[in-house]
Amino acid sequence: MNDSTARGRISVHPRGFGFLGVDAPNAASAFIAPPDLNPFLDGDIVSARITPEGSGRLVATELALVSRPRAEVFGSVVLRGGKRYLRIDRSVANTDWPLDTTIELAEGTHVVAEVSGDRLVVARVVPEGADLGVERCIARHGLRAVFAESLDRAAEEATTRPVPMERRRDLRNVPTVTIDAASTRDIDDALAAYPADTSGALRVLVSIADVDVFVPERSLLDREARLRGTSVYLAGRVLPMLPEAISSRAASLVEGEDRPALTAELRIDPEGRITSTDVYESLIRSRARLTYDAVDTFLAEGQADGVPRAVEGTLRWLRTAVARLSAVRAARGGVNLAREEARIELDAITGEPTAIEARRETPAHRLVERLMVAANEAVAEWLVARGLPGIFRVHDEPSPDRVRTLSQLAHNFGIEAGFGPRLSSRSLAAFEAQIAGARFEPAIRTVLGQALGPARYTPEPGAHFGLGAPLYLHFTSPIRRYADLVVHRILKRYLEGHRDYDDIRAGLVVLAADCDRASTNAGKAEAERHRMLVARLYAGRLGEEVTGNVVAIKPFGLLVQIAGTGAMGSITTDALPGGPLRTDPAAQALIGAGVRYAVGDRITATVAAVHEELGRIDLVPSR
């Protein structure tokens, strides 16, 4: 292979070197040596010369900046030769950059700086006592942490506008409830149900906050919401998509207050089929703000202190509806990848992590999830049946290579999947039944999620493989997801009598891509913040022996999910006995002299070190 020129995105490694992800299908990344990386930041788009080395490694040189998406960086002030520099987060830059400031900043002061060309200008000083992990995570992922004063003023003004009532159905006398975590402030979905009619059919009302009332299209608030794309939930701090005046007050479906909504009314027959869907603008009033814990108690015991008697009937009929929907969903297949999640407990005063546990989905969570999924499916079908555009949530069927890999990984865990060349939604559900309740269930769910890959936003209607749904979109969370708000506007436009959507269709490809990037970036930030807190927690557990399952083979060694917590630890190849080790991609294993370390293997190891900034826990095998 001869030298070539290419364009791509830079990623910075904390050890000082970097890689260029070349913009070409199936292209390998090219190594960037530290001196060549110095003028650049993580995420920069550059052109470069790509040269193959004798070892087969590609090297990028002669880098030239094309564009710089990053607007801010986080770091600490360094004094050198009478000048101030910023020691930037080493996952963003591999060297210190000159810092322009008229403020006398002491060495070690943490700041967020704006990037202006190749200069840094202090944007704000991080106050003492702030959680540096959160600040680092926000800047590292380019998140928008605060709202400008003009946006806060616009939000306050928006809450005073009268709600148009011409087409709204008055549902304030219908016993309606919300079910959320006790800490939730942005409540965007509410539920109600009418008793079964003489045919046995139920009507379930899924009412969603009408955010469009407060955030008109192309307004200042709308532009900001689109830039953010989604709310970001960093443990201990929420970065909302919309200012608090709207997200937590005016639009939030708080108990006892009249709120505009968009309602999807689903008719569910005794067989669990949704036989009709009606979508309309409404005015609702929540009768009770229920918590998951209270609903779990009610579902288990028939009563609960946190469930008023006036809404007990509503919960009973909602449970009936969910049982019917669950029966149909079980028959069509799919999998619930969100059942297991590692949850970190934070001290209410200090904000420090105190415990971590793998938390299972409860009946209350399942009730809400089933109804939200049903509403999202029904609205997607409603749009397509009328030839309307939308932003759909599509999850592709895995390729034959991915199916073979998943089958091998299952075998490593002691599960014989027997998928065949093509994985169906029903065989996926059968696989889930095999792992349910197993000791390694959290680990194999992690592996399963990696094998199936993520869903994506697209204007083209398509199936959601993981859910076994022929059509799917996001409709139920417009306070925290811009894609949902777009769907609401399309629905409302139709309800107003408009039938021309050419202007909307033209922009949906770019809009869907923007929503996808925002969702992916938020997910990365939330996962990174989680890893940072886990590392901080394990800093007090050095020397502790843990057990877990290997969930991935990485270039550096093994990634291990620690049993009972969902926390991840890494074991480097150098720390593993039996070397030198080679990677066997087909077996998803490292193989050496008489040893084999494969995905699924049970490992006993000791916590050797933690690196909070990187969110990494270093393990060494127990002898």
Secondary structure as UniProt FT lines:
FT   STRAND          4..12
FT   TURN            14..15
FT   STRAND          18..22
FT   TURN            25..26
FT   STRAND          30..32
FT   HELIX           34..37
FT   TURN            38..39
FT   TURN            42..43
FT   STRAND          45..52
FT   TURN            54..55
FT   STRAND          58..67
FT   STRAND          72..80
FT   TURN            81..82
FT   STRAND          83..88
FT   TURN            90..92
FT   STRAND          97..100
FT   TURN            107..108
FT   STRAND          110..116
FT   TURN            117..118
FT   STRAND          119..125
FT   TURN            128..129
FT   HELIX           132..140
FT   TURN            141..142
FT   HELIX           149..158
FT   TURN            159..160
FT   TURN            166..167
FT   STRAND          169..170
FT   TURN            172..173
FT   STRAND          176..180
FT   TURN            182..183
FT   STRAND          189..194
FT   TURN            198..199
FT   STRAND          202..209
FT   HELIX           211..213
FT   TURN            217..218
FT   HELIX           220..228
FT   STRAND          232..234
FT   TURN            235..236
FT   STRAND          237..239
FT   HELIX           245..250
FT   STRAND          258..268
FT   TURN            270..271
FT   STRAND          274..291
FT   HELIX           292..301
FT   TURN            305..306
FT   HELIX           309..311
FT   HELIX           312..332
FT   TURN            337..338
FT   STRAND          340..346
FT   TURN            348..350
FT   STRAND          353..360
FT   HELIX           363..385
FT   TURN            386..387
FT   STRAND          392..395
FT   HELIX           400..412
FT   TURN            413..414
FT   HELIX           425..435
FT   TURN            436..437
FT   TURN            439..440
FT   HELIX           441..452
FT   STRAND          456..458
FT   TURN            465..468
FT   TURN            478..480
FT   HELIX           482..495
FT   TURN            496..497
FT   HELIX           502..538
FT   HELIX           539..541
FT   TURN            542..543
FT   STRAND          545..554
FT   TURN            555..556
FT   STRAND          557..562
FT   TURN            563..565
FT   STRAND          568..572
FT   HELIX           573..575
FT   TURN            577..578
FT   STRAND          582..584
FT   TURN            585..588
FT   STRAND          589..591
FT   STRAND          596..598
FT   TURN            599..600
FT   STRAND          602..611
FT   HELIX           612..614
FT   STRAND          616..621
//
